[in-house]
Amino acid sequence: MTQFDAKVLDAFLEQQEKLFPEIVAETREEADDFLAECMAVVVESKQEVWDYFEEEGVDIAGMDEDDILEADEVFDIGDGRYLIVEC
């Protein structure tokens, strides 16, 4: 059963090399399985990315919104949502 929609999976497949030194998934099914295993999350806005990092206790002192959105584990889905992958 797919946990992530096609836009999320495609964004991950296209951008995965910014976080991983090699390809970890080649198909949507592989990407879905990998993201589920990593307990990746999709948030609905830039503010929710910020909130997620604060809730997880990530040290974001001195960072601004752009810094957080450019973090390797943050993937812009392209429709206002963001995928956060922390494996």
PyMOL Python script that loads the backbone (N, CA, C, O; Angstrom):
from pymol import cmd

cmd.read_pdbstr("""\
ATOM      1  N   MET A   1       0.836  -1.187   0.000  1.00  0.00           N
ATOM      2  CA  MET A   1       0.000   0.000   0.000  1.00  0.00           C
ATOM      3  C   MET A   1       0.880   1.249   0.000  1.00  0.00           C
ATOM      4  O   MET A   1       1.792   1.383   0.816  1.00  0.00           O
ATOM      5  N   THR A   2       0.598   2.133  -0.902  1.00  0.00           N
ATOM      6  CA  THR A   2       1.379   3.364  -1.034  1.00  0.00           C
ATOM      7  C   THR A   2       1.021   4.335   0.077  1.00  0.00           C
ATOM      8  O   THR A   2      -0.152   4.602   0.338  1.00  0.00           O
ATOM      9  N   GLN A   3       2.062   4.863   0.732  1.00  0.00           N
ATOM     10  CA  GLN A   3       1.848   5.849   1.787  1.00  0.00           C
ATOM     11  C   GLN A   3       1.997   7.277   1.268  1.00  0.00           C
ATOM     12  O   GLN A   3       1.445   8.215   1.844  1.00  0.00           O
ATOM     13  N   PHE A   4       2.734   7.432   0.198  1.00  0.00           N
ATOM     14  CA  PHE A   4       3.047   8.754  -0.332  1.00  0.00           C
ATOM     15  C   PHE A   4       2.465   8.893  -1.729  1.00  0.00           C
ATOM     16  O   PHE A   4       2.455   7.933  -2.499  1.00  0.00           O
ATOM     17  N   ASP A   5       1.974  10.098  -2.063  1.00  0.00           N
ATOM     18  CA  ASP A   5       1.391  10.288  -3.388  1.00  0.00           C
ATOM     19  C   ASP A   5       2.479  10.428  -4.454  1.00  0.00           C
ATOM     20  O   ASP A   5       3.661  10.569  -4.140  1.00  0.00           O
ATOM     21  N   ALA A   6       2.059  10.386  -5.709  1.00  0.00           N
ATOM     22  CA  ALA A   6       2.988  10.382  -6.841  1.00  0.00           C
ATOM     23  C   ALA A   6       3.887  11.615  -6.856  1.00  0.00           C
ATOM     24  O   ALA A   6       5.073  11.500  -7.167  1.00  0.00           O
ATOM     25  N   LYS A   7       3.354  12.788  -6.528  1.00  0.00           N
ATOM     26  CA  LYS A   7       4.176  14.011  -6.531  1.00  0.00           C
ATOM     27  C   LYS A   7       5.310  13.910  -5.519  1.00  0.00           C
ATOM     28  O   LYS A   7       6.438  14.311  -5.803  1.00  0.00           O
ATOM     29  N   VAL A   8       5.012  13.380  -4.348  1.00  0.00           N
ATOM     30  CA  VAL A   8       6.020  13.220  -3.293  1.00  0.00           C
ATOM     31  C   VAL A   8       7.087  12.228  -3.755  1.00  0.00           C
ATOM     32  O   VAL A   8       8.284  12.488  -3.628  1.00  0.00           O
ATOM     33  N   LEU A   9       6.648  11.105  -4.283  1.00  0.00           N
ATOM     34  CA  LEU A   9       7.593  10.074  -4.719  1.00  0.00           C
ATOM     35  C   LEU A   9       8.472  10.576  -5.855  1.00  0.00           C
ATOM     36  O   LEU A   9       9.675  10.318  -5.868  1.00  0.00           O
ATOM     37  N   ASP A  10       7.885  11.285  -6.802  1.00  0.00           N
ATOM     38  CA  ASP A  10       8.665  11.820  -7.921  1.00  0.00           C
ATOM     39  C   ASP A  10       9.682  12.856  -7.445  1.00  0.00           C
ATOM     40  O   ASP A  10      10.815  12.880  -7.924  1.00  0.00           O
ATOM     41  N   ALA A  11       9.280  13.707  -6.507  1.00  0.00           N
ATOM     42  CA  ALA A  11      10.213  14.708  -5.962  1.00  0.00           C
ATOM     43  C   ALA A  11      11.387  14.014  -5.286  1.00  0.00           C
ATOM     44  O   ALA A  11      12.535  14.427  -5.454  1.00  0.00           O
ATOM     45  N   PHE A  12      11.103  12.962  -4.523  1.00  0.00           N
ATOM     46  CA  PHE A  12      12.182  12.235  -3.868  1.00  0.00           C
ATOM     47  C   PHE A  12      13.100  11.578  -4.893  1.00  0.00           C
ATOM     48  O   PHE A  12      14.323  11.673  -4.786  1.00  0.00           O
ATOM     49  N   LEU A  13      12.520  10.919  -5.877  1.00  0.00           N
ATOM     50  CA  LEU A  13      13.329  10.238  -6.889  1.00  0.00           C
ATOM     51  C   LEU A  13      14.243  11.220  -7.623  1.00  0.00           C
ATOM     52  O   LEU A  13      15.394  10.899  -7.920  1.00  0.00           O
ATOM     53  N   GLU A  14      13.731  12.409  -7.912  1.00  0.00           N
ATOM     54  CA  GLU A  14      14.511  13.413  -8.634  1.00  0.00           C
ATOM     55  C   GLU A  14      15.611  14.045  -7.775  1.00  0.00           C
ATOM     56  O   GLU A  14      16.660  14.425  -8.296  1.00  0.00           O
ATOM     57  N   GLN A  15      15.378  14.159  -6.471  1.00  0.00           N
ATOM     58  CA  GLN A  15      16.290  14.916  -5.613  1.00  0.00           C
ATOM     59  C   GLN A  15      17.077  14.070  -4.616  1.00  0.00           C
ATOM     60  O   GLN A  15      17.846  14.625  -3.830  1.00  0.00           O
ATOM     61  N   GLN A  16      16.913  12.758  -4.621  1.00  0.00           N
ATOM     62  CA  GLN A  16      17.495  11.920  -3.581  1.00  0.00           C
ATOM     63  C   GLN A  16      19.014  12.039  -3.446  1.00  0.00           C
ATOM     64  O   GLN A  16      19.554  11.811  -2.364  1.00  0.00           O
ATOM     65  N   GLU A  17      19.701  12.389  -4.522  1.00  0.00           N
ATOM     66  CA  GLU A  17      21.160  12.458  -4.456  1.00  0.00           C
ATOM     67  C   GLU A  17      21.676  13.650  -3.645  1.00  0.00           C
ATOM     68  O   GLU A  17      22.867  13.716  -3.340  1.00  0.00           O
ATOM     69  N   LYS A  18      20.800  14.586  -3.295  1.00  0.00           N
ATOM     70  CA  LYS A  18      21.255  15.679  -2.430  1.00  0.00           C
ATOM     71  C   LYS A  18      21.450  15.186  -1.006  1.00  0.00           C
ATOM     72  O   LYS A  18      22.203  15.790  -0.242  1.00  0.00           O
ATOM     73  N   LEU A  19      20.778  14.090  -0.632  1.00  0.00           N
ATOM     74  CA  LEU A  19      20.899  13.534   0.710  1.00  0.00           C
ATOM     75  C   LEU A  19      21.754  12.276   0.753  1.00  0.00           C
ATOM     76  O   LEU A  19      22.463  12.033   1.730  1.00  0.00           O
ATOM     77  N   PHE A  20      21.687  11.489  -0.291  1.00  0.00           N
ATOM     78  CA  PHE A  20      22.396  10.207  -0.317  1.00  0.00           C
ATOM     79  C   PHE A  20      23.450  10.199  -1.421  1.00  0.00           C
ATOM     80  O   PHE A  20      23.210  10.726  -2.507  1.00  0.00           O
ATOM     81  N   PRO A  21      24.625   9.602  -1.151  1.00  0.00           N
ATOM     82  CA  PRO A  21      25.700   9.594  -2.146  1.00  0.00           C
ATOM     83  C   PRO A  21      25.414   8.697  -3.350  1.00  0.00           C
ATOM     84  O   PRO A  21      26.075   8.798  -4.384  1.00  0.00           O
ATOM     85  N   GLU A  22      24.422   7.818  -3.203  1.00  0.00           N
ATOM     86  CA  GLU A  22      24.058   6.947  -4.314  1.00  0.00           C
ATOM     87  C   GLU A  22      22.540   6.813  -4.366  1.00  0.00           C
ATOM     88  O   GLU A  22      21.844   7.145  -3.407  1.00  0.00           O
ATOM     89  N   ILE A  23      22.042   6.329  -5.482  1.00  0.00           N
ATOM     90  CA  ILE A  23      20.608   6.151  -5.673  1.00  0.00           C
ATOM     91  C   ILE A  23      20.105   5.084  -4.690  1.00  0.00           C
ATOM     92  O   ILE A  23      20.646   3.979  -4.640  1.00  0.00           O
ATOM     93  N   VAL A  24      19.067   5.421  -3.911  1.00  0.00           N
ATOM     94  CA  VAL A  24      18.495   4.458  -2.971  1.00  0.00           C
ATOM     95  C   VAL A  24      17.177   3.888  -3.483  1.00  0.00           C
ATOM     96  O   VAL A  24      16.692   2.882  -2.965  1.00  0.00           O
ATOM     97  N   ALA A  25      16.593   4.528  -4.498  1.00  0.00           N
ATOM     98  CA  ALA A  25      15.339   4.039  -5.080  1.00  0.00           C
ATOM     99  C   ALA A  25      15.292   4.442  -6.547  1.00  0.00           C
ATOM    100  O   ALA A  25      15.703   5.541  -6.918  1.00  0.00           O
ATOM    101  N   GLU A  26      14.784   3.532  -7.372  1.00  0.00           N
ATOM    102  CA  GLU A  26      14.683   3.812  -8.805  1.00  0.00           C
ATOM    103  C   GLU A  26      13.247   3.879  -9.292  1.00  0.00           C
ATOM    104  O   GLU A  26      12.984   4.401 -10.376  1.00  0.00           O
ATOM    105  N   THR A  27      12.323   3.360  -8.512  1.00  0.00           N
ATOM    106  CA  THR A  27      10.921   3.371  -8.908  1.00  0.00           C
ATOM    107  C   THR A  27      10.089   4.007  -7.788  1.00  0.00           C
ATOM    108  O   THR A  27      10.558   4.174  -6.662  1.00  0.00           O
ATOM    109  N   ARG A  28       8.856   4.354  -8.122  1.00  0.00           N
ATOM    110  CA  ARG A  28       7.964   4.911  -7.095  1.00  0.00           C
ATOM    111  C   ARG A  28       7.754   3.912  -5.962  1.00  0.00           C
ATOM    112  O   ARG A  28       7.727   4.290  -4.791  1.00  0.00           O
ATOM    113  N   GLU A  29       7.607   2.644  -6.312  1.00  0.00           N
ATOM    114  CA  GLU A  29       7.385   1.616  -5.285  1.00  0.00           C
ATOM    115  C   GLU A  29       8.589   1.530  -4.342  1.00  0.00           C
ATOM    116  O   GLU A  29       8.427   1.478  -3.123  1.00  0.00           O
ATOM    117  N   GLU A  30       9.785   1.515  -4.912  1.00  0.00           N
ATOM    118  CA  GLU A  30      11.000   1.485  -4.076  1.00  0.00           C
ATOM    119  C   GLU A  30      11.096   2.740  -3.219  1.00  0.00           C
ATOM    120  O   GLU A  30      11.463   2.667  -2.047  1.00  0.00           O
ATOM    121  N   ALA A  31      10.768   3.888  -3.801  1.00  0.00           N
ATOM    122  CA  ALA A  31      10.816   5.149  -3.051  1.00  0.00           C
ATOM    123  C   ALA A  31       9.810   5.121  -1.912  1.00  0.00           C
ATOM    124  O   ALA A  31      10.125   5.538  -0.798  1.00  0.00           O
ATOM    125  N   ASP A  32       8.607   4.636  -2.176  1.00  0.00           N
ATOM    126  CA  ASP A  32       7.584   4.556  -1.145  1.00  0.00           C
ATOM    127  C   ASP A  32       8.043   3.665   0.006  1.00  0.00           C
ATOM    128  O   ASP A  32       7.905   4.033   1.173  1.00  0.00           O
ATOM    129  N   ASP A  33       8.586   2.499  -0.318  1.00  0.00           N
ATOM    130  CA  ASP A  33       9.080   1.582   0.707  1.00  0.00           C
ATOM    131  C   ASP A  33      10.201   2.223   1.520  1.00  0.00           C
ATOM    132  O   ASP A  33      10.218   2.136   2.748  1.00  0.00           O
ATOM    133  N   PHE A  34      11.135   2.866   0.826  1.00  0.00           N
ATOM    134  CA  PHE A  34      12.273   3.488   1.497  1.00  0.00           C
ATOM    135  C   PHE A  34      11.807   4.606   2.423  1.00  0.00           C
ATOM    136  O   PHE A  34      12.246   4.681   3.571  1.00  0.00           O
ATOM    137  N   LEU A  35      10.927   5.469   1.938  1.00  0.00           N
ATOM    138  CA  LEU A  35      10.450   6.583   2.751  1.00  0.00           C
ATOM    139  C   LEU A  35       9.646   6.096   3.954  1.00  0.00           C
ATOM    140  O   LEU A  35       9.736   6.674   5.038  1.00  0.00           O
ATOM    141  N   ALA A  36       8.863   5.041   3.767  1.00  0.00           N
ATOM    142  CA  ALA A  36       8.105   4.478   4.881  1.00  0.00           C
ATOM    143  C   ALA A  36       9.062   3.924   5.938  1.00  0.00           C
ATOM    144  O   ALA A  36       8.850   4.113   7.136  1.00  0.00           O
ATOM    145  N   GLU A  37      10.107   3.245   5.491  1.00  0.00           N
ATOM    146  CA  GLU A  37      11.094   2.679   6.413  1.00  0.00           C
ATOM    147  C   GLU A  37      11.807   3.777   7.201  1.00  0.00           C
ATOM    148  O   GLU A  37      12.123   3.602   8.377  1.00  0.00           O
ATOM    149  N   CYS A  38      12.053   4.895   6.550  1.00  0.00           N
ATOM    150  CA  CYS A  38      12.729   6.030   7.198  1.00  0.00           C
ATOM    151  C   CYS A  38      11.778   6.867   8.052  1.00  0.00           C
ATOM    152  O   CYS A  38      12.206   7.785   8.752  1.00  0.00           O
ATOM    153  N   MET A  39      10.501   6.547   7.991  1.00  0.00           N
ATOM    154  CA  MET A  39       9.479   7.336   8.672  1.00  0.00           C
ATOM    155  C   MET A  39       9.524   8.799   8.235  1.00  0.00           C
ATOM    156  O   MET A  39       9.433   9.718   9.049  1.00  0.00           O
ATOM    157  N   ALA A  40       9.667   8.980   6.922  1.00  0.00           N
ATOM    158  CA  ALA A  40       9.661  10.322   6.345  1.00  0.00           C
ATOM    159  C   ALA A  40       8.277  10.946   6.544  1.00  0.00           C
ATOM    160  O   ALA A  40       7.273  10.243   6.662  1.00  0.00           O
ATOM    161  N   VAL A  41       8.248  12.261   6.577  1.00  0.00           N
ATOM    162  CA  VAL A  41       6.980  12.963   6.753  1.00  0.00           C
ATOM    163  C   VAL A  41       6.807  14.019   5.667  1.00  0.00           C
ATOM    164  O   VAL A  41       7.778  14.563   5.142  1.00  0.00           O
ATOM    165  N   VAL A  42       5.561  14.288   5.350  1.00  0.00           N
ATOM    166  CA  VAL A  42       5.213  15.359   4.424  1.00  0.00           C
ATOM    167  C   VAL A  42       4.532  16.442   5.243  1.00  0.00           C
ATOM    168  O   VAL A  42       3.584  16.174   5.982  1.00  0.00           O
ATOM    169  N   VAL A  43       5.023  17.667   5.105  1.00  0.00           N
ATOM    170  CA  VAL A  43       4.407  18.799   5.790  1.00  0.00           C
ATOM    171  C   VAL A  43       3.821  19.734   4.739  1.00  0.00           C
ATOM    172  O   VAL A  43       4.230  19.722   3.578  1.00  0.00           O
ATOM    173  N   GLU A  44       2.866  20.535   5.163  1.00  0.00           N
ATOM    174  CA  GLU A  44       2.068  21.323   4.228  1.00  0.00           C
ATOM    175  C   GLU A  44       2.599  22.716   3.924  1.00  0.00           C
ATOM    176  O   GLU A  44       2.068  23.395   3.045  1.00  0.00           O
ATOM    177  N   SER A  45       3.645  23.162   4.637  1.00  0.00           N
ATOM    178  CA  SER A  45       4.113  24.538   4.423  1.00  0.00           C
ATOM    179  C   SER A  45       5.531  24.709   4.943  1.00  0.00           C
ATOM    180  O   SER A  45       6.074  23.846   5.632  1.00  0.00           O
ATOM    181  N   LYS A  46       6.116  25.857   4.591  1.00  0.00           N
ATOM    182  CA  LYS A  46       7.444  26.209   5.097  1.00  0.00           C
ATOM    183  C   LYS A  46       7.424  26.285   6.613  1.00  0.00           C
ATOM    184  O   LYS A  46       8.358  25.828   7.272  1.00  0.00           O
ATOM    185  N   GLN A  47       6.364  26.862   7.173  1.00  0.00           N
ATOM    186  CA  GLN A  47       6.253  26.984   8.629  1.00  0.00           C
ATOM    187  C   GLN A  47       6.244  25.610   9.294  1.00  0.00           C
ATOM    188  O   GLN A  47       6.828  25.433  10.362  1.00  0.00           O
ATOM    189  N   GLU A  48       5.585  24.643   8.668  1.00  0.00           N
ATOM    190  CA  GLU A  48       5.541  23.302   9.244  1.00  0.00           C
ATOM    191  C   GLU A  48       6.905  22.624   9.202  1.00  0.00           C
ATOM    192  O   GLU A  48       7.203  21.794  10.060  1.00  0.00           O
ATOM    193  N   VAL A  49       7.747  22.964   8.212  1.00  0.00           N
ATOM    194  CA  VAL A  49       9.122  22.446   8.195  1.00  0.00           C
ATOM    195  C   VAL A  49       9.838  22.970   9.441  1.00  0.00           C
ATOM    196  O   VAL A  49      10.481  22.209  10.163  1.00  0.00           O
ATOM    197  N   TRP A  50       9.721  24.263   9.680  1.00  0.00           N
ATOM    198  CA  TRP A  50      10.346  24.906  10.844  1.00  0.00           C
ATOM    199  C   TRP A  50       9.842  24.250  12.134  1.00  0.00           C
ATOM    200  O   TRP A  50      10.629  23.882  13.006  1.00  0.00           O
ATOM    201  N   ASP A  51       8.521  24.111  12.237  1.00  0.00           N
ATOM    202  CA  ASP A  51       7.914  23.509  13.427  1.00  0.00           C
ATOM    203  C   ASP A  51       8.415  22.087  13.644  1.00  0.00           C
ATOM    204  O   ASP A  51       8.686  21.688  14.777  1.00  0.00           O
ATOM    205  N   TYR A  52       8.539  21.321  12.564  1.00  0.00           N
ATOM    206  CA  TYR A  52       9.011  19.942  12.658  1.00  0.00           C
ATOM    207  C   TYR A  52      10.413  19.893  13.267  1.00  0.00           C
ATOM    208  O   TYR A  52      10.671  19.112  14.183  1.00  0.00           O
ATOM    209  N   PHE A  53      11.310  20.726  12.756  1.00  0.00           N
ATOM    210  CA  PHE A  53      12.673  20.727  13.272  1.00  0.00           C
ATOM    211  C   PHE A  53      12.707  21.147  14.742  1.00  0.00           C
ATOM    212  O   PHE A  53      13.463  20.578  15.530  1.00  0.00           O
ATOM    213  N   GLU A  54      11.906  22.124  15.110  1.00  0.00           N
ATOM    214  CA  GLU A  54      11.842  22.536  16.517  1.00  0.00           C
ATOM    215  C   GLU A  54      11.331  21.402  17.399  1.00  0.00           C
ATOM    216  O   GLU A  54      11.901  21.137  18.458  1.00  0.00           O
ATOM    217  N   GLU A  55      10.261  20.728  16.971  1.00  0.00           N
ATOM    218  CA  GLU A  55       9.679  19.628  17.744  1.00  0.00           C
ATOM    219  C   GLU A  55      10.642  18.452  17.883  1.00  0.00           C
ATOM    220  O   GLU A  55      10.642  17.766  18.905  1.00  0.00           O
ATOM    221  N   GLU A  56      11.452  18.220  16.869  1.00  0.00           N
ATOM    222  CA  GLU A  56      12.406  17.113  16.893  1.00  0.00           C
ATOM    223  C   GLU A  56      13.679  17.461  17.661  1.00  0.00           C
ATOM    224  O   GLU A  56      14.543  16.606  17.856  1.00  0.00           O
ATOM    225  N   GLY A  57      13.793  18.705  18.092  1.00  0.00           N
ATOM    226  CA  GLY A  57      14.957  19.118  18.868  1.00  0.00           C
ATOM    227  C   GLY A  57      16.202  19.361  18.041  1.00  0.00           C
ATOM    228  O   GLY A  57      17.316  19.329  18.563  1.00  0.00           O
ATOM    229  N   VAL A  58      16.020  19.605  16.751  1.00  0.00           N
ATOM    230  CA  VAL A  58      17.149  19.894  15.878  1.00  0.00           C
ATOM    231  C   VAL A  58      17.645  21.312  16.187  1.00  0.00           C
ATOM    232  O   VAL A  58      16.847  22.240  16.317  1.00  0.00           O
ATOM    233  N   ASP A  59      18.948  21.466  16.301  1.00  0.00           N
ATOM    234  CA  ASP A  59      19.525  22.781  16.597  1.00  0.00           C
ATOM    235  C   ASP A  59      19.407  23.667  15.364  1.00  0.00           C
ATOM    236  O   ASP A  59      20.139  23.497  14.389  1.00  0.00           O
ATOM    237  N   ILE A  60      18.479  24.612  15.421  1.00  0.00           N
ATOM    238  CA  ILE A  60      18.258  25.517  14.299  1.00  0.00           C
ATOM    239  C   ILE A  60      18.631  26.954  14.669  1.00  0.00           C
ATOM    240  O   ILE A  60      18.273  27.901  13.969  1.00  0.00           O
ATOM    241  N   ALA A  61      19.349  27.097  15.768  1.00  0.00           N
ATOM    242  CA  ALA A  61      19.769  28.432  16.204  1.00  0.00           C
ATOM    243  C   ALA A  61      20.630  29.065  15.112  1.00  0.00           C
ATOM    244  O   ALA A  61      21.547  28.435  14.586  1.00  0.00           O
ATOM    245  N   GLY A  62      20.328  30.287  14.790  1.00  0.00           N
ATOM    246  CA  GLY A  62      21.092  31.005  13.784  1.00  0.00           C
ATOM    247  C   GLY A  62      20.677  30.696  12.357  1.00  0.00           C
ATOM    248  O   GLY A  62      21.201  31.288  11.414  1.00  0.00           O
ATOM    249  N   MET A  63      19.741  29.776  12.192  1.00  0.00           N
ATOM    250  CA  MET A  63      19.280  29.434  10.847  1.00  0.00           C
ATOM    251  C   MET A  63      18.053  30.271  10.509  1.00  0.00           C
ATOM    252  O   MET A  63      17.269  30.622  11.390  1.00  0.00           O
ATOM    253  N   ASP A  64      17.894  30.586   9.239  1.00  0.00           N
ATOM    254  CA  ASP A  64      16.672  31.248   8.808  1.00  0.00           C
ATOM    255  C   ASP A  64      15.867  30.263   7.954  1.00  0.00           C
ATOM    256  O   ASP A  64      16.283  29.123   7.748  1.00  0.00           O
ATOM    257  N   GLU A  65      14.726  30.713   7.468  1.00  0.00           N
ATOM    258  CA  GLU A  65      13.846  29.837   6.705  1.00  0.00           C
ATOM    259  C   GLU A  65      14.542  29.234   5.487  1.00  0.00           C
ATOM    260  O   GLU A  65      14.383  28.046   5.206  1.00  0.00           O
ATOM    261  N   ASP A  66      15.302  30.036   4.776  1.00  0.00           N
ATOM    262  CA  ASP A  66      16.000  29.534   3.594  1.00  0.00           C
ATOM    263  C   ASP A  66      17.005  28.445   3.946  1.00  0.00           C
ATOM    264  O   ASP A  66      17.134  27.454   3.227  1.00  0.00           O
ATOM    265  N   ASP A  67      17.720  28.634   5.065  1.00  0.00           N
ATOM    266  CA  ASP A  67      18.691  27.622   5.500  1.00  0.00           C
ATOM    267  C   ASP A  67      18.003  26.284   5.748  1.00  0.00           C
ATOM    268  O   ASP A  67      18.496  25.234   5.336  1.00  0.00           O
ATOM    269  N   ILE A  68      16.867  26.333   6.421  1.00  0.00           N
ATOM    270  CA  ILE A  68      16.156  25.100   6.741  1.00  0.00           C
ATOM    271  C   ILE A  68      15.612  24.444   5.479  1.00  0.00           C
ATOM    272  O   ILE A  68      15.684  23.224   5.333  1.00  0.00           O
ATOM    273  N   LEU A  69      15.076  25.234   4.578  1.00  0.00           N
ATOM    274  CA  LEU A  69      14.513  24.665   3.352  1.00  0.00           C
ATOM    275  C   LEU A  69      15.593  24.094   2.441  1.00  0.00           C
ATOM    276  O   LEU A  69      15.304  23.247   1.596  1.00  0.00           O
ATOM    277  N   GLU A  70      16.822  24.544   2.603  1.00  0.00           N
ATOM    278  CA  GLU A  70      17.937  24.024   1.807  1.00  0.00           C
ATOM    279  C   GLU A  70      18.648  22.854   2.482  1.00  0.00           C
ATOM    280  O   GLU A  70      19.594  22.300   1.921  1.00  0.00           O
ATOM    281  N   ALA A  71      18.206  22.474   3.673  1.00  0.00           N
ATOM    282  CA  ALA A  71      18.810  21.337   4.371  1.00  0.00           C
ATOM    283  C   ALA A  71      18.692  20.092   3.496  1.00  0.00           C
ATOM    284  O   ALA A  71      17.703  19.912   2.786  1.00  0.00           O
ATOM    285  N   ASP A  72      19.704  19.242   3.554  1.00  0.00           N
ATOM    286  CA  ASP A  72      19.733  18.049   2.705  1.00  0.00           C
ATOM    287  C   ASP A  72      18.506  17.160   2.887  1.00  0.00           C
ATOM    288  O   ASP A  72      18.058  16.519   1.937  1.00  0.00           O
ATOM    289  N   GLU A  73      17.964  17.120   4.098  1.00  0.00           N
ATOM    290  CA  GLU A  73      16.846  16.218   4.353  1.00  0.00           C
ATOM    291  C   GLU A  73      15.478  16.795   4.002  1.00  0.00           C
ATOM    292  O   GLU A  73      14.457  16.135   4.200  1.00  0.00           O
ATOM    293  N   VAL A  74      15.450  18.021   3.483  1.00  0.00           N
ATOM    294  CA  VAL A  74      14.193  18.667   3.108  1.00  0.00           C
ATOM    295  C   VAL A  74      14.076  18.692   1.579  1.00  0.00           C
ATOM    296  O   VAL A  74      14.950  19.206   0.882  1.00  0.00           O
ATOM    297  N   PHE A  75      12.988  18.130   1.085  1.00  0.00           N
ATOM    298  CA  PHE A  75      12.749  18.040  -0.354  1.00  0.00           C
ATOM    299  C   PHE A  75      11.522  18.872  -0.704  1.00  0.00           C
ATOM    300  O   PHE A  75      10.440  18.642  -0.164  1.00  0.00           O
ATOM    301  N   ASP A  76      11.682  19.827  -1.595  1.00  0.00           N
ATOM    302  CA  ASP A  76      10.576  20.652  -2.066  1.00  0.00           C
ATOM    303  C   ASP A  76       9.755  19.830  -3.054  1.00  0.00           C
ATOM    304  O   ASP A  76      10.272  19.402  -4.086  1.00  0.00           O
ATOM    305  N   ILE A  77       8.496  19.610  -2.749  1.00  0.00           N
ATOM    306  CA  ILE A  77       7.645  18.807  -3.611  1.00  0.00           C
ATOM    307  C   ILE A  77       7.184  19.619  -4.818  1.00  0.00           C
ATOM    308  O   ILE A  77       6.863  19.062  -5.868  1.00  0.00           O
ATOM    309  N   GLY A  78       7.157  20.939  -4.658  1.00  0.00           N
ATOM    310  CA  GLY A  78       6.810  21.798  -5.784  1.00  0.00           C
ATOM    311  C   GLY A  78       5.390  22.336  -5.748  1.00  0.00           C
ATOM    312  O   GLY A  78       5.004  23.126  -6.609  1.00  0.00           O
ATOM    313  N   ASP A  79       4.617  21.919  -4.767  1.00  0.00           N
ATOM    314  CA  ASP A  79       3.234  22.391  -4.660  1.00  0.00           C
ATOM    315  C   ASP A  79       2.960  23.046  -3.310  1.00  0.00           C
ATOM    316  O   ASP A  79       1.814  23.141  -2.872  1.00  0.00           O
ATOM    317  N   GLY A  80       4.033  23.497  -2.657  1.00  0.00           N
ATOM    318  CA  GLY A  80       3.894  24.124  -1.341  1.00  0.00           C
ATOM    319  C   GLY A  80       4.174  23.174  -0.198  1.00  0.00           C
ATOM    320  O   GLY A  80       4.348  23.599   0.944  1.00  0.00           O
ATOM    321  N   ARG A  81       4.219  21.882  -0.503  1.00  0.00           N
ATOM    322  CA  ARG A  81       4.518  20.875   0.527  1.00  0.00           C
ATOM    323  C   ARG A  81       6.013  20.539   0.505  1.00  0.00           C
ATOM    324  O   ARG A  81       6.726  20.822  -0.457  1.00  0.00           O
ATOM    325  N   TYR A  82       6.454  19.923   1.606  1.00  0.00           N
ATOM    326  CA  TYR A  82       7.844  19.521   1.730  1.00  0.00           C
ATOM    327  C   TYR A  82       7.904  18.122   2.318  1.00  0.00           C
ATOM    328  O   TYR A  82       7.120  17.769   3.199  1.00  0.00           O
ATOM    329  N   LEU A  83       8.843  17.331   1.820  1.00  0.00           N
ATOM    330  CA  LEU A  83       9.120  15.999   2.336  1.00  0.00           C
ATOM    331  C   LEU A  83      10.352  16.113   3.214  1.00  0.00           C
ATOM    332  O   LEU A  83      11.360  16.689   2.806  1.00  0.00           O
ATOM    333  N   ILE A  84      10.275  15.565   4.418  1.00  0.00           N
ATOM    334  CA  ILE A  84      11.418  15.572   5.329  1.00  0.00           C
ATOM    335  C   ILE A  84      11.837  14.125   5.545  1.00  0.00           C
ATOM    336  O   ILE A  84      11.041  13.301   5.997  1.00  0.00           O
ATOM    337  N   VAL A  85      13.095  13.820   5.219  1.00  0.00           N
ATOM    338  CA  VAL A  85      13.622  12.459   5.298  1.00  0.00           C
ATOM    339  C   VAL A  85      14.786  12.449   6.271  1.00  0.00           C
ATOM    340  O   VAL A  85      15.810  13.089   6.032  1.00  0.00           O
ATOM    341  N   GLU A  86      14.630  11.725   7.363  1.00  0.00           N
ATOM    342  CA  GLU A  86      15.713  11.584   8.330  1.00  0.00           C
ATOM    343  C   GLU A  86      15.946  10.103   8.584  1.00  0.00           C
ATOM    344  O   GLU A  86      15.260   9.486   9.398  1.00  0.00           O
ATOM    345  N   CYS A  87      16.914   9.545   7.883  1.00  0.00           N
ATOM    346  CA  CYS A  87      17.225   8.111   8.050  1.00  0.00           C
ATOM    347  C   CYS A  87      18.406   7.938   8.966  1.00  0.00           C
ATOM    348  O   CYS A  87      18.821   6.810   9.232  1.00  0.00           O
TER     349      CYS A  87
END
""", "prot")
cmd.dss("prot")
cmd.show_as("cartoon", "prot")
cmd.util.cbc("prot")
cmd.orient("prot")
